Amino acid sequence: MLEEVRGKADLVVIGGDLAERGVPEARVRENMRRLREVAPVYFVWGNNDDEVDYDLQSVFEEERVHVLKNKAKVWEHGGVPVALIGVGDVSRKEADIDRALEHVPPQSFRILACHNPAIVARLREEQHISLVLSGHTHGGQIRFFSIGLYEKGGLKWQGSTAVLTSNGYGTTGVPLRLGAPAETHLITIVPGKPTPEKKCLSKTGKTM
């Protein structure tokens, strides 16, 4: 999958739950190094990332991964300012969108990354968020026909904001998925288009 997206991505966003209890530090470092070969890597915290018995923040610093916790990274693309805004975990009451927006230019295209899609309930029209990236739910993880504990991941609209909730890679409780395949996403945002174009890639890199 990484070979398929190499040279096609401007940045990599990790939406949290990169690690949990039992995930060794060496594996986290190896994953970071592989992803960094694709593009600069940005990370927002998930509810399980604090379970490890090592300093994950120090790992990110050493592996040159940019952690966005209630702050933003702004750059220009084609003369247009683009802001990637990262906030803390909603379930731990660590998400502060207004604080993250403090130094974001008002005319920028705004992408909000938050582990938990519940962040959508906190959006206000004057924040002008164009795209939300989230995960957390695993798409229900185990689904029978169309029934699951949570909605299957996908792209929806809330007013003028596109909300992408990913099935992600992990599992919880039991190491099994059914009807909610693991996925990552290659997103292309095209000026003038009414919706972002989206490709979902399975673990093997096959386009879904």
Salt bridges, closest charged atoms under 4 A:
GLU3 OE2 - ARG6 NH2 2.62
ASP17 OD2 - HIS115 NE2 3.22
GLU25 OE2 - ARG29 NH2 2.91
GLU30 OE2 - ARG34 NE 2.87
GLU37 OE1 - ARG6 NH1 3.59
ASP50 OD2 - ARG92 NH1 2.51
GLU51 OE1 - ARG21 NH1 3.98
GLU62 OE1 - ARG29 NH2 2.46
GLU63 OE2 - ARG29 NH1 2.82
GLU63 OE2 - ARG33 NH2 2.80
GLU63 OE1 - ARG36 NH1 3.49
GLU94 OE1 - LYS69 NZ 3.62
ASP98 OD1 - ARG124 NH2 2.95
GLU126 OE2 - ARG124 NE 2.74
GLU151 OE1 - LYS156 NZ 2.26
GLU183 OE2 - HIS185 NE2 3.50
